[in-house]
Structures are given as C-alpha cells and as structure tokens.
Amino acid sequence: MWQIMVERLPDKLGILCMLLAFFVPYLINKVNRQLHKHGDPPWKKKR
C-alpha cells in the first residue's frame, strides 16, 4: 500500500518546478506593486 502511494508522488524536480511556478509570479507581483507604490506620479495613484 505504501509503495503505491510513494510511486505516485512527483519526484524532487517536479516538486521544485511546482513551487517555482507559484513563487516566481507571486514575487514578481509583489515587486511590481512596490515599484508602482513608490514610482508612480501623484496624479496616477489611486485615491
């Protein structure tokens, strides 16, 4: 039973790629928000 479950788990590279697929866009979004927060002119900022 345990062997069947272990065989179905993704390998280490698959897990790494899944984590990167989440964290890379998340970090890009966070950096983009900070850049807009500090770099946008006053007339373009949300009120």
C-alpha positions as CSV (number, residue, x, y, z in Angstrom):
1,M,0.0,0.0,0.0
2,W,2.7,2.5,1.0
3,Q,4.7,1.6,-2.1
4,I,1.8,2.5,-4.4
5,M,1.5,5.9,-2.7
6,V,5.2,6.6,-3.0
7,E,5.3,5.7,-6.7
8,R,2.5,8.3,-7.4
9,L,4.3,11.2,-5.7
10,P,6.2,13.5,-8.1
11,D,10.0,13.5,-8.0
12,K,12.0,16.2,-6.4
13,L,12.4,18.2,-9.7
14,G,8.6,18.1,-10.2
15,I,8.0,19.5,-6.7
16,L,10.6,22.2,-7.2
17,C,9.0,23.2,-10.5
18,M,5.6,23.4,-8.8
19,L,6.9,25.6,-6.1
20,L,8.7,27.8,-8.6
21,A,5.5,28.1,-10.7
22,F,3.8,29.6,-7.7
23,F,6.5,31.7,-6.1
24,V,8.1,33.4,-9.2
25,P,4.8,35.1,-10.3
26,Y,4.0,35.9,-6.7
27,L,7.3,37.6,-6.1
28,I,7.1,39.5,-9.5
29,N,3.7,40.7,-8.4
30,K,5.0,41.9,-5.0
31,V,7.9,43.7,-6.6
32,N,5.7,45.3,-9.2
33,R,3.3,46.6,-6.6
34,Q,6.2,48.1,-4.6
35,L,7.6,49.8,-7.7
36,H,4.2,51.3,-8.6
37,K,3.7,52.4,-4.9
38,H,7.0,54.3,-4.9
39,G,7.4,55.3,-8.5
40,D,4.0,56.4,-9.8
41,P,3.4,60.1,-10.1
42,P,0.8,61.6,-7.7
43,W,-1.9,62.0,-10.4
44,K,-1.7,58.4,-11.3
45,K,-2.0,56.9,-7.8
46,K,-5.3,55.5,-6.6
47,R,-7.3,57.7,-4.1
